[in-house]
Amino acid sequence: VSTNKGLKDWSDLPIGGAINISKVLKDSKLDSITHTNFNSITATNDMKMYALVEHDSIPDFTNVDRLVAYTQKHDMRLFGHALVWYYNVPEWITNMTNKKGAAWADAYLKKYITTVLTRYKDDVVAWDVVNEAFADKSGEFRDEFWFNTFGKDYIEKAFRYAHDADPDAKLFYNDFGHERHPEKLNGIVAMVNDLVKRDVPIHGIGLQMHLEMDTTEKAIANALKLAASTGLLIHISELDIIFNTRDENAKDKPKITTLTHDMEMAQAEKFKQVVMLYRKHVPKTQQFGITFWDFNDRDTWIKPFYDLKEWPTIFDENLDPKPGYYGFLDGL
Ligand code: XIL
């Protein structure tokens, strides 16, 4: 791979990287691997509700504007993540809802979505409208702020508000764990089919695919096939692959703390497997792309978030390509 050719140049499948824009603009090597390899960009945190309206109802768009400028400069697609997510609701919103009730929350949700999507109509091609509405491991809705305020209606509301604000944007439902928890997968597919049937404007499913090395080929294939059966666009939205497990039931399992050559080669095979399965089970017209979350072992969210020593991505801690990079390339 020469310095000016990257993953994106070997396929017509959009290849995405999730970034923190401030980090990219400060680090020339990170900047270079980002625009060399990816033609789609997702913000890891910069476009979330807590980033835009942490303290105030008026959004601070500084970082989103920088993302727009960056993606325009390099002729990349900007993917919006995420409008409604229980994990990033600013405290002032929950406080106001407690004080003023669900009608206030509904009006604010509408105003927030309308403001953000109207402003970025020409810049953001697709949005994760609702993120992680399902419980970790089951087909039940998650017990969280939005669900507790509106019941499952908040999902439909959010898609309608988004579509009204930007009728051209592709609107996604995004979640994780489909491949490990069949009931969750079935629950999500049933919800999506129901939304489609009732003409709610939903256009795609984001399968995060935060995988573990023992996630089987069959499980990944099954998630892709079932998601694709809805006929909607399918985005592998947050790909990474860990060696340890995040399952709290396996807390006693000895931790892996060093990376061996064999492990790297096995991970390379897994990256290859993911892209091959995607191409096999998702019809061409439904392929929205594959996005790597953080994409380097230095910046990966996994290490701080799960307090694990891990190497979940395709670039190492020095931002050089790992065997996983070539494995993925091979599968493209
Ligand atoms: C993560 C970010 O990468 C972290 O920096 C942050 O602390 C928590 O959120 N599913 C998602 C992403 O949809 O938004 C999450 O991103 C990772 C899991």
py3Dmol code that shows the C-alpha trace and the ligand (Angstrom):
import py3Dmol

protein = """\
ATOM      1  CA  VAL A   1       0.000   0.000   0.000  1.00  0.00           C
ATOM      2  CA  SER A   2       1.661   3.207  -1.105  1.00  0.00           C
ATOM      3  CA  THR A   3       1.348   6.395   0.916  1.00  0.00           C
ATOM      4  CA  ASN A   4      -1.369   7.883  -1.219  1.00  0.00           C
ATOM      5  CA  LYS A   5      -3.561   4.819  -1.653  1.00  0.00           C
ATOM      6  CA  GLY A   6      -5.713   3.427   1.096  1.00  0.00           C
ATOM      7  CA  LEU A   7      -8.589   1.079   1.870  1.00  0.00           C
ATOM      8  CA  LYS A   8     -11.135   3.317   0.135  1.00  0.00           C
ATOM      9  CA  ASP A   9      -9.279   3.030  -3.177  1.00  0.00           C
ATOM     10  CA  TRP A  10      -9.678  -0.740  -3.452  1.00  0.00           C
ATOM     11  CA  SER A  11     -13.426  -1.012  -3.487  1.00  0.00           C
ATOM     12  CA  ASP A  12     -16.577   0.898  -4.295  1.00  0.00           C
ATOM     13  CA  LEU A  13     -17.894   0.040  -0.841  1.00  0.00           C
ATOM     14  CA  PRO A  14     -17.764   3.163   1.369  1.00  0.00           C
ATOM     15  CA  ILE A  15     -15.114   2.674   4.059  1.00  0.00           C
ATOM     16  CA  GLY A  16     -15.605   4.698   7.195  1.00  0.00           C
ATOM     17  CA  GLY A  17     -13.513   5.835  10.114  1.00  0.00           C
ATOM     18  CA  ALA A  18     -14.874   7.201  13.373  1.00  0.00           C
ATOM     19  CA  ILE A  19     -12.827  10.124  14.638  1.00  0.00           C
ATOM     20  CA  ASN A  20     -12.467  12.840  17.201  1.00  0.00           C
ATOM     21  CA  ILE A  21     -11.974  15.904  14.993  1.00  0.00           C
ATOM     22  CA  SER A  22      -9.765  17.816  17.457  1.00  0.00           C
ATOM     23  CA  LYS A  23      -7.387  14.857  17.676  1.00  0.00           C
ATOM     24  CA  VAL A  24      -7.198  14.475  13.902  1.00  0.00           C
ATOM     25  CA  LEU A  25      -6.474  18.155  13.297  1.00  0.00           C
ATOM     26  CA  LYS A  26      -3.662  18.132  15.863  1.00  0.00           C
ATOM     27  CA  ASP A  27      -1.919  14.968  14.704  1.00  0.00           C
ATOM     28  CA  SER A  28      -0.547  14.881  11.172  1.00  0.00           C
ATOM     29  CA  LYS A  29      -0.045  11.116  11.048  1.00  0.00           C
ATOM     30  CA  LEU A  30      -3.577  10.482  12.264  1.00  0.00           C
ATOM     31  CA  ASP A  31      -4.846  13.054   9.771  1.00  0.00           C
ATOM     32  CA  SER A  32      -2.960  11.354   6.971  1.00  0.00           C
ATOM     33  CA  ILE A  33      -4.163   7.785   7.682  1.00  0.00           C
ATOM     34  CA  THR A  34      -7.685   9.136   8.092  1.00  0.00           C
ATOM     35  CA  HIS A  35      -8.036  10.822   4.731  1.00  0.00           C
ATOM     36  CA  THR A  36      -5.941   8.247   2.912  1.00  0.00           C
ATOM     37  CA  ASN A  37      -8.024   5.277   4.001  1.00  0.00           C
ATOM     38  CA  PHE A  38     -11.567   6.459   4.557  1.00  0.00           C
ATOM     39  CA  ASN A  39     -14.216   8.127   2.451  1.00  0.00           C
ATOM     40  CA  SER A  40     -16.845   8.206   5.154  1.00  0.00           C
ATOM     41  CA  ILE A  41     -16.477   9.842   8.558  1.00  0.00           C
ATOM     42  CA  THR A  42     -18.440   9.350  11.749  1.00  0.00           C
ATOM     43  CA  ALA A  43     -17.742  11.430  14.852  1.00  0.00           C
ATOM     44  CA  THR A  44     -17.089   9.219  17.875  1.00  0.00           C
ATOM     45  CA  ASN A  45     -18.584  11.828  20.219  1.00  0.00           C
ATOM     46  CA  ASP A  46     -18.571  15.268  18.575  1.00  0.00           C
ATOM     47  CA  MET A  47     -22.109  15.060  17.188  1.00  0.00           C
ATOM     48  CA  LYS A  48     -23.805  13.524  20.204  1.00  0.00           C
ATOM     49  CA  MET A  49     -26.374  15.398  22.244  1.00  0.00           C
ATOM     50  CA  TYR A  50     -24.053  15.832  25.201  1.00  0.00           C
ATOM     51  CA  ALA A  51     -21.435  17.341  22.922  1.00  0.00           C
ATOM     52  CA  LEU A  52     -23.832  19.821  21.320  1.00  0.00           C
ATOM     53  CA  VAL A  53     -26.085  20.866  24.194  1.00  0.00           C
ATOM     54  CA  GLU A  54     -24.258  19.869  27.328  1.00  0.00           C
ATOM     55  CA  HIS A  55     -25.384  22.844  29.431  1.00  0.00           C
ATOM     56  CA  ASP A  56     -27.704  24.844  27.276  1.00  0.00           C
ATOM     57  CA  SER A  57     -30.599  24.364  24.896  1.00  0.00           C
ATOM     58  CA  ILE A  58     -28.660  26.204  22.140  1.00  0.00           C
ATOM     59  CA  PRO A  59     -26.240  23.839  20.385  1.00  0.00           C
ATOM     60  CA  ASP A  60     -22.526  24.584  20.142  1.00  0.00           C
ATOM     61  CA  PHE A  61     -21.701  23.640  16.549  1.00  0.00           C
ATOM     62  CA  THR A  62     -17.957  24.370  16.598  1.00  0.00           C
ATOM     63  CA  ASN A  63     -16.795  20.780  16.214  1.00  0.00           C
ATOM     64  CA  VAL A  64     -19.496  19.778  13.752  1.00  0.00           C
ATOM     65  CA  ASP A  65     -18.491  22.696  11.537  1.00  0.00           C
ATOM     66  CA  ARG A  66     -14.884  21.478  11.704  1.00  0.00           C
ATOM     67  CA  LEU A  67     -16.045  17.987  10.734  1.00  0.00           C
ATOM     68  CA  VAL A  68     -17.945  19.408   7.785  1.00  0.00           C
ATOM     69  CA  ALA A  69     -14.909  21.399   6.635  1.00  0.00           C
ATOM     70  CA  TYR A  70     -12.664  18.350   6.992  1.00  0.00           C
ATOM     71  CA  THR A  71     -14.939  16.012   5.065  1.00  0.00           C
ATOM     72  CA  GLN A  72     -15.440  18.611   2.320  1.00  0.00           C
ATOM     73  CA  LYS A  73     -11.724  19.177   1.977  1.00  0.00           C
ATOM     74  CA  HIS A  74     -11.135  15.465   1.466  1.00  0.00           C
ATOM     75  CA  ASP A  75     -14.280  14.682  -0.453  1.00  0.00           C
ATOM     76  CA  MET A  76     -15.670  12.363   2.197  1.00  0.00           C
ATOM     77  CA  ARG A  77     -19.164  11.482   3.322  1.00  0.00           C
ATOM     78  CA  LEU A  78     -20.184  12.712   6.789  1.00  0.00           C
ATOM     79  CA  PHE A  79     -22.327  10.277   8.773  1.00  0.00           C
ATOM     80  CA  GLY A  80     -24.279  11.769  11.699  1.00  0.00           C
ATOM     81  CA  HIS A  81     -24.108   9.901  15.029  1.00  0.00           C
ATOM     82  CA  ALA A  82     -26.332   9.930  17.084  1.00  0.00           C
ATOM     83  CA  LEU A  83     -29.474  12.000  17.615  1.00  0.00           C
ATOM     84  CA  VAL A  84     -31.263  10.063  20.331  1.00  0.00           C
ATOM     85  CA  TRP A  85     -29.231   7.909  22.699  1.00  0.00           C
ATOM     86  CA  TYR A  86     -30.020   7.259  26.342  1.00  0.00           C
ATOM     87  CA  TYR A  87     -26.347   7.351  27.292  1.00  0.00           C
ATOM     88  CA  ASN A  88     -25.762  10.934  26.218  1.00  0.00           C
ATOM     89  CA  VAL A  89     -28.757  12.841  27.513  1.00  0.00           C
ATOM     90  CA  PRO A  90     -27.479  15.981  29.273  1.00  0.00           C
ATOM     91  CA  GLU A  91     -28.532  16.264  32.880  1.00  0.00           C
ATOM     92  CA  TRP A  92     -30.371  19.547  32.368  1.00  0.00           C
ATOM     93  CA  ILE A  93     -32.737  17.775  29.953  1.00  0.00           C
ATOM     94  CA  THR A  94     -33.662  15.075  32.448  1.00  0.00           C
ATOM     95  CA  ASN A  95     -34.104  17.752  35.137  1.00  0.00           C
ATOM     96  CA  MET A  96     -36.374  19.867  32.940  1.00  0.00           C
ATOM     97  CA  THR A  97     -38.391  16.786  31.984  1.00  0.00           C
ATOM     98  CA  ASN A  98     -38.865  15.903  35.626  1.00  0.00           C
ATOM     99  CA  LYS A  99     -40.065  19.425  36.282  1.00  0.00           C
ATOM    100  CA  LYS A 100     -42.178  20.068  33.180  1.00  0.00           C
ATOM    101  CA  GLY A 101     -43.147  16.617  31.960  1.00  0.00           C
ATOM    102  CA  ALA A 102     -43.110  14.610  28.732  1.00  0.00           C
ATOM    103  CA  ALA A 103     -44.673  17.367  26.607  1.00  0.00           C
ATOM    104  CA  TRP A 104     -41.675  19.569  27.275  1.00  0.00           C
ATOM    105  CA  ALA A 105     -39.281  16.729  26.375  1.00  0.00           C
ATOM    106  CA  ASP A 106     -41.187  16.069  23.166  1.00  0.00           C
ATOM    107  CA  ALA A 107     -41.076  19.724  22.142  1.00  0.00           C
ATOM    108  CA  TYR A 108     -37.368  19.927  22.919  1.00  0.00           C
ATOM    109  CA  LEU A 109     -36.604  16.713  21.037  1.00  0.00           C
ATOM    110  CA  LYS A 110     -38.376  18.101  17.998  1.00  0.00           C
ATOM    111  CA  LYS A 111     -36.592  21.428  18.252  1.00  0.00           C
ATOM    112  CA  TYR A 112     -33.205  19.773  18.732  1.00  0.00           C
ATOM    113  CA  ILE A 113     -33.546  17.382  15.787  1.00  0.00           C
ATOM    114  CA  THR A 114     -34.995  20.081  13.539  1.00  0.00           C
ATOM    115  CA  THR A 115     -32.244  22.581  14.363  1.00  0.00           C
ATOM    116  CA  VAL A 116     -29.392  20.133  13.839  1.00  0.00           C
ATOM    117  CA  LEU A 117     -30.709  18.508  10.662  1.00  0.00           C
ATOM    118  CA  THR A 118     -31.742  21.764   9.045  1.00  0.00           C
ATOM    119  CA  ARG A 119     -28.312  23.254   9.637  1.00  0.00           C
ATOM    120  CA  TYR A 120     -26.501  20.234   8.137  1.00  0.00           C
ATOM    121  CA  LYS A 121     -28.977  19.358   5.367  1.00  0.00           C
ATOM    122  CA  ASP A 122     -26.327  19.738   2.672  1.00  0.00           C
ATOM    123  CA  ASP A 123     -23.473  18.192   4.627  1.00  0.00           C
ATOM    124  CA  VAL A 124     -24.644  15.103   6.483  1.00  0.00           C
ATOM    125  CA  VAL A 125     -25.938  12.347   4.216  1.00  0.00           C
ATOM    126  CA  ALA A 126     -27.218   9.970   6.866  1.00  0.00           C
ATOM    127  CA  TRP A 127     -28.011   9.884  10.580  1.00  0.00           C
ATOM    128  CA  ASP A 128     -28.190   7.354  13.347  1.00  0.00           C
ATOM    129  CA  VAL A 129     -31.517   8.685  14.541  1.00  0.00           C
ATOM    130  CA  VAL A 130     -32.006   6.299  17.441  1.00  0.00           C
ATOM    131  CA  ASN A 131     -29.146   4.437  19.077  1.00  0.00           C
ATOM    132  CA  GLU A 132     -29.349   1.430  21.401  1.00  0.00           C
ATOM    133  CA  ALA A 133     -33.055   1.443  22.230  1.00  0.00           C
ATOM    134  CA  PHE A 134     -32.901  -2.265  23.088  1.00  0.00           C
ATOM    135  CA  ALA A 135     -31.612  -3.804  26.306  1.00  0.00           C
ATOM    136  CA  ASP A 136     -28.076  -5.211  26.251  1.00  0.00           C
ATOM    137  CA  LYS A 137     -28.979  -8.837  25.658  1.00  0.00           C
ATOM    138  CA  SER A 138     -32.693  -9.217  25.025  1.00  0.00           C
ATOM    139  CA  GLY A 139     -35.554  -8.251  22.753  1.00  0.00           C
ATOM    140  CA  GLU A 140     -36.917  -5.871  25.401  1.00  0.00           C
ATOM    141  CA  PHE A 141     -36.678  -2.112  25.227  1.00  0.00           C
ATOM    142  CA  ARG A 142     -34.016  -0.619  27.432  1.00  0.00           C
ATOM    143  CA  ASP A 143     -35.084   0.846  30.747  1.00  0.00           C
ATOM    144  CA  GLU A 144     -33.876   4.400  30.150  1.00  0.00           C
ATOM    145  CA  PHE A 145     -34.802   8.093  29.962  1.00  0.00           C
ATOM    146  CA  TRP A 146     -36.503   8.222  26.546  1.00  0.00           C
ATOM    147  CA  PHE A 147     -38.402   4.976  26.967  1.00  0.00           C
ATOM    148  CA  ASN A 148     -39.445   5.900  30.474  1.00  0.00           C
ATOM    149  CA  THR A 149     -40.665   9.285  29.260  1.00  0.00           C
ATOM    150  CA  PHE A 150     -42.579   8.259  26.116  1.00  0.00           C
ATOM    151  CA  GLY A 151     -42.682   4.490  25.895  1.00  0.00           C
ATOM    152  CA  LYS A 152     -41.469   3.204  22.546  1.00  0.00           C
ATOM    153  CA  ASP A 153     -43.169   6.107  20.723  1.00  0.00           C
ATOM    154  CA  TYR A 154     -40.035   8.209  21.048  1.00  0.00           C
ATOM    155  CA  ILE A 155     -38.468   6.109  18.296  1.00  0.00           C
ATOM    156  CA  GLU A 156     -41.156   6.893  15.782  1.00  0.00           C
ATOM    157  CA  LYS A 157     -41.234  10.552  16.843  1.00  0.00           C
ATOM    158  CA  ALA A 158     -37.498  10.936  16.314  1.00  0.00           C
ATOM    159  CA  PHE A 159     -37.609   9.413  12.817  1.00  0.00           C
ATOM    160  CA  ARG A 160     -40.512  11.638  11.804  1.00  0.00           C
ATOM    161  CA  TYR A 161     -38.896  14.824  13.140  1.00  0.00           C
ATOM    162  CA  ALA A 162     -35.671  13.939  11.331  1.00  0.00           C
ATOM    163  CA  HIS A 163     -37.379  13.212   8.036  1.00  0.00           C
ATOM    164  CA  ASP A 164     -39.398  16.439   8.198  1.00  0.00           C
ATOM    165  CA  ALA A 165     -36.210  18.445   8.738  1.00  0.00           C
ATOM    166  CA  ASP A 166     -34.143  16.726   6.028  1.00  0.00           C
ATOM    167  CA  PRO A 167     -36.204  14.578   3.642  1.00  0.00           C
ATOM    168  CA  ASP A 168     -33.061  13.553   1.712  1.00  0.00           C
ATOM    169  CA  ALA A 169     -31.129  12.167   4.682  1.00  0.00           C
ATOM    170  CA  LYS A 170     -30.905   8.400   5.093  1.00  0.00           C
ATOM    171  CA  LEU A 171     -32.168   7.587   8.566  1.00  0.00           C
ATOM    172  CA  PHE A 172     -30.767   4.653  10.554  1.00  0.00           C
ATOM    173  CA  TYR A 173     -31.568   2.653  13.667  1.00  0.00           C
ATOM    174  CA  ASN A 174     -28.249   1.651  15.248  1.00  0.00           C
ATOM    175  CA  ASP A 175     -27.521  -0.982  17.906  1.00  0.00           C
ATOM    176  CA  PHE A 176     -25.022  -3.605  19.104  1.00  0.00           C
ATOM    177  CA  GLY A 177     -24.931  -7.236  20.128  1.00  0.00           C
ATOM    178  CA  HIS A 178     -27.194  -8.548  17.337  1.00  0.00           C
ATOM    179  CA  GLU A 179     -24.630 -11.193  16.551  1.00  0.00           C
ATOM    180  CA  ARG A 180     -24.408 -12.506  20.124  1.00  0.00           C
ATOM    181  CA  HIS A 181     -28.035 -12.259  21.204  1.00  0.00           C
ATOM    182  CA  PRO A 182     -30.578 -13.735  18.772  1.00  0.00           C
ATOM    183  CA  GLU A 183     -33.566 -12.441  20.758  1.00  0.00           C
ATOM    184  CA  LYS A 184     -32.230  -8.929  20.518  1.00  0.00           C
ATOM    185  CA  LEU A 185     -31.663  -9.343  16.775  1.00  0.00           C
ATOM    186  CA  ASN A 186     -35.210 -10.629  16.325  1.00  0.00           C
ATOM    187  CA  GLY A 187     -36.621  -7.805  18.435  1.00  0.00           C
ATOM    188  CA  ILE A 188     -34.838  -5.162  16.408  1.00  0.00           C
ATOM    189  CA  VAL A 189     -35.812  -6.666  13.066  1.00  0.00           C
ATOM    190  CA  ALA A 190     -39.439  -6.908  14.187  1.00  0.00           C
ATOM    191  CA  MET A 191     -39.419  -3.281  15.328  1.00  0.00           C
ATOM    192  CA  VAL A 192     -37.870  -2.123  12.051  1.00  0.00           C
ATOM    193  CA  ASN A 193     -40.381  -4.110   9.989  1.00  0.00           C
ATOM    194  CA  ASP A 194     -43.194  -2.597  11.999  1.00  0.00           C
ATOM    195  CA  LEU A 195     -41.871   0.944  11.432  1.00  0.00           C
ATOM    196  CA  VAL A 196     -41.577   0.275   7.702  1.00  0.00           C
ATOM    197  CA  LYS A 197     -45.077  -1.183   7.573  1.00  0.00           C
ATOM    198  CA  ARG A 198     -46.474   1.941   9.200  1.00  0.00           C
ATOM    199  CA  ASP A 199     -44.568   4.242   6.801  1.00  0.00           C
ATOM    200  CA  VAL A 200     -42.285   5.655   9.447  1.00  0.00           C
ATOM    201  CA  PRO A 201     -39.312   7.104   7.532  1.00  0.00           C
ATOM    202  CA  ILE A 202     -36.518   4.660   8.373  1.00  0.00           C
ATOM    203  CA  HIS A 203     -33.973   3.722   5.715  1.00  0.00           C
ATOM    204  CA  GLY A 204     -31.273   1.694   7.348  1.00  0.00           C
ATOM    205  CA  ILE A 205     -29.957  -0.465  10.151  1.00  0.00           C
ATOM    206  CA  GLY A 206     -26.587   0.141  11.750  1.00  0.00           C
ATOM    207  CA  LEU A 207     -24.988  -3.009  13.098  1.00  0.00           C
ATOM    208  CA  GLN A 208     -22.277  -1.726  15.392  1.00  0.00           C
ATOM    209  CA  MET A 209     -20.287  -4.992  15.397  1.00  0.00           C
ATOM    210  CA  HIS A 210     -18.134  -4.478  18.440  1.00  0.00           C
ATOM    211  CA  LEU A 211     -17.009  -8.068  18.057  1.00  0.00           C
ATOM    212  CA  GLU A 212     -15.048 -10.498  20.160  1.00  0.00           C
ATOM    213  CA  MET A 213     -12.618 -12.986  18.623  1.00  0.00           C
ATOM    214  CA  ASP A 214     -14.899 -15.875  19.550  1.00  0.00           C
ATOM    215  CA  THR A 215     -17.923 -14.396  17.756  1.00  0.00           C
ATOM    216  CA  THR A 216     -18.643 -17.123  15.223  1.00  0.00           C
ATOM    217  CA  GLU A 217     -18.849 -16.740  11.473  1.00  0.00           C
ATOM    218  CA  LYS A 218     -22.336 -18.154  11.646  1.00  0.00           C
ATOM    219  CA  ALA A 219     -23.458 -15.547  14.177  1.00  0.00           C
ATOM    220  CA  ILE A 220     -22.129 -12.663  12.097  1.00  0.00           C
ATOM    221  CA  ALA A 221     -23.670 -14.094   8.915  1.00  0.00           C
ATOM    222  CA  ASN A 222     -27.003 -14.542  10.638  1.00  0.00           C
ATOM    223  CA  ALA A 223     -27.094 -10.944  11.892  1.00  0.00           C
ATOM    224  CA  LEU A 224     -26.279  -9.628   8.422  1.00  0.00           C
ATOM    225  CA  LYS A 225     -28.825 -11.867   6.694  1.00  0.00           C
ATOM    226  CA  LEU A 226     -31.655 -11.059   9.040  1.00  0.00           C
ATOM    227  CA  ALA A 227     -30.937  -7.327   9.018  1.00  0.00           C
ATOM    228  CA  ALA A 228     -30.759  -7.389   5.211  1.00  0.00           C
ATOM    229  CA  SER A 229     -34.099  -9.232   5.075  1.00  0.00           C
ATOM    230  CA  THR A 230     -35.780  -5.926   5.989  1.00  0.00           C
ATOM    231  CA  GLY A 231     -34.729  -4.583   2.590  1.00  0.00           C
ATOM    232  CA  LEU A 232     -33.156  -1.513   4.225  1.00  0.00           C
ATOM    233  CA  LEU A 233     -29.619  -0.183   3.929  1.00  0.00           C
ATOM    234  CA  ILE A 234     -27.116  -1.983   6.145  1.00  0.00           C
ATOM    235  CA  HIS A 235     -24.171  -0.162   7.714  1.00  0.00           C
ATOM    236  CA  ILE A 236     -21.551  -1.954   9.776  1.00  0.00           C
ATOM    237  CA  SER A 237     -21.245   1.155  11.860  1.00  0.00           C
ATOM    238  CA  GLU A 238     -18.660   0.676  14.612  1.00  0.00           C
ATOM    239  CA  LEU A 239     -16.420  -2.277  13.796  1.00  0.00           C
ATOM    240  CA  ASP A 240     -13.713  -3.416  16.205  1.00  0.00           C
ATOM    241  CA  ILE A 241     -12.653  -6.859  17.482  1.00  0.00           C
ATOM    242  CA  ILE A 242     -11.400  -7.597  21.005  1.00  0.00           C
ATOM    243  CA  PHE A 243      -9.567 -10.658  22.373  1.00  0.00           C
ATOM    244  CA  ASN A 244     -10.990 -10.487  25.881  1.00  0.00           C
ATOM    245  CA  THR A 245     -14.698 -10.482  26.591  1.00  0.00           C
ATOM    246  CA  ARG A 246     -16.903  -7.713  27.928  1.00  0.00           C
ATOM    247  CA  ASP A 247     -19.408 -10.230  29.256  1.00  0.00           C
ATOM    248  CA  GLU A 248     -19.820  -9.716  32.974  1.00  0.00           C
ATOM    249  CA  ASN A 249     -20.664 -13.421  33.327  1.00  0.00           C
ATOM    250  CA  ALA A 250     -17.092 -14.184  32.308  1.00  0.00           C
ATOM    251  CA  LYS A 251     -15.463 -11.880  34.845  1.00  0.00           C
ATOM    252  CA  ASP A 252     -13.394 -14.751  36.243  1.00  0.00           C
ATOM    253  CA  LYS A 253     -11.901 -15.682  32.897  1.00  0.00           C
ATOM    254  CA  PRO A 254      -8.151 -14.903  32.962  1.00  0.00           C
ATOM    255  CA  LYS A 255      -7.404 -11.645  31.135  1.00  0.00           C
ATOM    256  CA  ILE A 256      -5.315 -11.577  27.992  1.00  0.00           C
ATOM    257  CA  THR A 257      -2.696  -8.869  28.468  1.00  0.00           C
ATOM    258  CA  THR A 258      -0.170  -9.401  25.680  1.00  0.00           C
ATOM    259  CA  LEU A 259      -0.633  -9.494  21.953  1.00  0.00           C
ATOM    260  CA  THR A 260       1.130 -12.333  20.101  1.00  0.00           C
ATOM    261  CA  HIS A 261       1.798 -12.679  16.404  1.00  0.00           C
ATOM    262  CA  ASP A 262      -0.669 -15.580  16.213  1.00  0.00           C
ATOM    263  CA  MET A 263      -3.367 -13.462  17.793  1.00  0.00           C
ATOM    264  CA  GLU A 264      -2.751 -10.694  15.275  1.00  0.00           C
ATOM    265  CA  MET A 265      -2.980 -13.139  12.394  1.00  0.00           C
ATOM    266  CA  ALA A 266      -6.215 -14.629  13.731  1.00  0.00           C
ATOM    267  CA  GLN A 267      -7.655 -11.132  14.079  1.00  0.00           C
ATOM    268  CA  ALA A 268      -6.644 -10.382  10.489  1.00  0.00           C
ATOM    269  CA  GLU A 269      -8.653 -13.421   9.378  1.00  0.00           C
ATOM    270  CA  LYS A 270     -11.608 -12.153  11.386  1.00  0.00           C
ATOM    271  CA  PHE A 271     -11.519  -8.715   9.740  1.00  0.00           C
ATOM    272  CA  LYS A 272     -11.391 -10.462   6.386  1.00  0.00           C
ATOM    273  CA  GLN A 273     -14.292 -12.679   7.366  1.00  0.00           C
ATOM    274  CA  VAL A 274     -16.452  -9.709   8.354  1.00  0.00           C
ATOM    275  CA  VAL A 275     -16.053  -7.894   5.061  1.00  0.00           C
ATOM    276  CA  MET A 276     -16.543 -11.088   3.033  1.00  0.00           C
ATOM    277  CA  LEU A 277     -19.700 -11.956   4.941  1.00  0.00           C
ATOM    278  CA  TYR A 278     -20.999  -8.423   4.465  1.00  0.00           C
ATOM    279  CA  ARG A 279     -20.460  -8.614   0.724  1.00  0.00           C
ATOM    280  CA  LYS A 280     -21.996 -12.054   0.559  1.00  0.00           C
ATOM    281  CA  HIS A 281     -25.117 -11.501   2.641  1.00  0.00           C
ATOM    282  CA  VAL A 282     -25.980  -7.865   2.018  1.00  0.00           C
ATOM    283  CA  PRO A 283     -27.227  -7.202  -1.512  1.00  0.00           C
ATOM    284  CA  LYS A 284     -25.179  -4.566  -3.326  1.00  0.00           C
ATOM    285  CA  THR A 285     -27.999  -2.008  -3.344  1.00  0.00           C
ATOM    286  CA  GLN A 286     -28.288  -2.281   0.442  1.00  0.00           C
ATOM    287  CA  GLN A 287     -24.557  -1.908   1.176  1.00  0.00           C
ATOM    288  CA  PHE A 288     -24.065   1.406   2.946  1.00  0.00           C
ATOM    289  CA  GLY A 289     -20.494   0.727   4.024  1.00  0.00           C
ATOM    290  CA  ILE A 290     -18.274  -0.463   6.828  1.00  0.00           C
ATOM    291  CA  THR A 291     -17.056   1.959   9.497  1.00  0.00           C
ATOM    292  CA  PHE A 292     -14.204   1.284  11.917  1.00  0.00           C
ATOM    293  CA  TRP A 293     -14.654   2.736  15.389  1.00  0.00           C
ATOM    294  CA  ASP A 294     -11.524   4.761  16.285  1.00  0.00           C
ATOM    295  CA  PHE A 295      -9.529   2.432  13.956  1.00  0.00           C
ATOM    296  CA  ASN A 296      -6.211   2.568  15.844  1.00  0.00           C
ATOM    297  CA  ASP A 297      -5.075   0.789  18.999  1.00  0.00           C
ATOM    298  CA  ARG A 298      -3.804   4.041  20.517  1.00  0.00           C
ATOM    299  CA  ASP A 299      -7.116   5.899  20.495  1.00  0.00           C
ATOM    300  CA  THR A 300      -9.574   3.006  20.807  1.00  0.00           C
ATOM    301  CA  TRP A 301     -12.442   3.629  23.234  1.00  0.00           C
ATOM    302  CA  ILE A 302     -12.273   0.006  24.414  1.00  0.00           C
ATOM    303  CA  LYS A 303      -9.282   0.449  26.694  1.00  0.00           C
ATOM    304  CA  PRO A 304     -10.609   3.251  28.910  1.00  0.00           C
ATOM    305  CA  PHE A 305     -14.262   2.221  28.632  1.00  0.00           C
ATOM    306  CA  TYR A 306     -13.839  -1.413  29.670  1.00  0.00           C
ATOM    307  CA  ASP A 307     -10.547  -0.994  31.487  1.00  0.00           C
ATOM    308  CA  LEU A 308      -8.963  -3.687  29.335  1.00  0.00           C
ATOM    309  CA  LYS A 309      -5.639  -4.032  27.622  1.00  0.00           C
ATOM    310  CA  GLU A 310      -6.781  -4.492  24.021  1.00  0.00           C
ATOM    311  CA  TRP A 311      -5.832  -4.221  20.346  1.00  0.00           C
ATOM    312  CA  PRO A 312      -9.230  -4.031  18.634  1.00  0.00           C
ATOM    313  CA  THR A 313      -8.424  -2.184  15.426  1.00  0.00           C
ATOM    314  CA  ILE A 314      -6.521  -2.257  12.136  1.00  0.00           C
ATOM    315  CA  PHE A 315      -3.770   0.257  13.061  1.00  0.00           C
ATOM    316  CA  ASP A 316      -1.341  -0.255  15.950  1.00  0.00           C
ATOM    317  CA  GLU A 317      -0.420   2.162  18.723  1.00  0.00           C
ATOM    318  CA  ASN A 318       2.051   3.921  16.414  1.00  0.00           C
ATOM    319  CA  LEU A 319      -0.695   4.279  13.802  1.00  0.00           C
ATOM    320  CA  ASP A 320       0.940   1.764  11.475  1.00  0.00           C
ATOM    321  CA  PRO A 321      -1.197  -0.829   9.665  1.00  0.00           C
ATOM    322  CA  LYS A 322      -1.573  -4.182  11.434  1.00  0.00           C
ATOM    323  CA  PRO A 323      -2.133  -7.582   9.821  1.00  0.00           C
ATOM    324  CA  GLY A 324      -5.832  -6.792  10.349  1.00  0.00           C
ATOM    325  CA  TYR A 325      -5.510  -3.935   7.867  1.00  0.00           C
ATOM    326  CA  TYR A 326      -4.267  -6.308   5.182  1.00  0.00           C
ATOM    327  CA  GLY A 327      -6.782  -8.955   6.173  1.00  0.00           C
ATOM    328  CA  PHE A 328      -9.606  -6.490   5.661  1.00  0.00           C
ATOM    329  CA  LEU A 329      -8.091  -5.326   2.384  1.00  0.00           C
ATOM    330  CA  ASP A 330      -7.916  -8.929   1.263  1.00  0.00           C
ATOM    331  CA  GLY A 331     -11.612  -9.402   1.916  1.00  0.00           C
ATOM    332  CA  LEU A 332     -12.655  -6.248   0.078  1.00  0.00           C
TER     333      LEU A 332
END
"""
ligand_1 = """\
18
XIL
C -18.363 5.651 22.706
C -17.170 6.564 22.497
O -16.264 5.950 21.603
C -16.515 6.860 23.815
O -15.470 7.806 23.651
C -17.570 7.399 24.809
O -16.978 7.534 26.075
C -18.751 6.486 24.896
O -19.267 6.242 23.622
N -21.831 2.465 20.867
C -22.021 3.689 20.271
C -20.969 4.715 20.358
O -23.025 3.881 19.591
O -21.499 6.018 20.372
C -20.084 4.491 21.538
O -19.025 5.440 21.504
C -19.567 3.077 21.569
C -20.698 2.100 21.671
"""
view = py3Dmol.view(width=600, height=400)
view.addModel(protein, "pdb")
view.setStyle({"model": 0}, {"cartoon": {"style": "trace"}})
view.addModel(ligand_1, "xyz")
view.setStyle({"model": 1}, {"stick": {}})
view.zoomTo()
view.show()
